[in-house]
């Protein structure tokens, strides 16, 4: 099963971008999900709930806000294990995360990390103007990456 997990905080402006994107493209993912086996999990900041949804044979796609110095709205991806390893070397606004649990898990988790570059992270229930302006393109980029993963896993 492919599990697409959206993490972030809706109350911290752009930190909630992954949730907004997965809610927007969720119907498209659900339409192929029945035949391929895709489950979308909106975990928000509940990393324990998120972690307990994972099984040893799952392919996990974590979608989250990121700040790596790229332009706001840029979407990047990498192997999940690389993101898990790098996460321990970056600053986090949380004491513990789903990545910490994955790192402690006895078996490596197979998957992909999709990061969406933010413009602002502060108190507020709306995305920044920069991400609002690019929202449709962000959704298309995330959708494309997920569909490429599905196609690759199907052997084509």
Secondary structure, 3 states (H helix, E strand, C coil): CEEEEEECCCCEHHHHHHHHHHHHHHHHHHHHHHHHCEEEEEEECCHHHHHHCCCCCCEEEEEEEECCCCCCCCEEEEEHHHHHHHHCCCCCCCCCCHHHHHHHCCCCCEEEEEEEECCCCCCECCCCHHHHHHHHHHHHHHHHHHHHHHHHHCCC
